[in-house]
Amino acid sequence: MTENRIVTELFFEKPTFEEVSKVAHSLEEAGLKILLLPPDDREINTHLVVETADLGKVHEVLRRMGVNAKEKEVVLIELENRPGTLAEATKKISDKGINLKYAFSVTMGPNKSYVLFGSEDNKAALKALEES
């Protein structure tokens, strides 16, 4: 998962880790790939991140399971896991006059972090991040 791109974040209201795991497993059985999911039960609202292009199939699986989820389009990027990389990324976005509405970071191992950004214009935010 190295390509920065626009994806869809699915929110589930206070599910158990077992419930989220069942949804993830069902989506994978349907041939869909989960990009990010919580590592453990945190007893809070939780999410799964999926490819936006797969939303039709995702909706089918969720409907069959009787599971409701809220959707949010977000930008997914990979950053080096070191101090300052998130600040550098958000500065690129703010320098283009784009307001961020949401940011969430997940550290994956000692060297990688994945960040989800929601903004008033996700396509412009993604473009700003890709420019040097």
C-alpha positions, 0 to 999 in steps of 0.5 A: 500500500504505497500509492497515495490516493483517495479511499473510503473510510467506513465508520461503525458506531461502538462495535466490538472488535469481534464484530469489526473482524467479522465484517473485515472477514466477510469483505475479504471473502467477497474479494475485497481488500481492507486497507486499514483496520483497528489492531485491537478492541478500543471500545470506541467508534472504529473504522475500516478503510476500503478502496472507493472503487469497491463501494458497490461490493462493500454495500452488498456485503454490509447489506447481507450482514445487516450492518450499517456504516457511515462513509467518508471519502478521505486521502490516504498517504504513507509517511516515514515514521519520524517527527515532523513528517505529519507537520510537513504534509499538513503544511503542503495542504495549508499552503494551497489554502485547503482546510483540513477537517479530519486527520488520523494517523496509524503507525505500522512498524518502526518506519511507516505511518499511514495518515487519513486526511479529510478536507474540503477538497480531497483531490486538491489535497492529494495533488498538494501532497504530491507536489514538491 
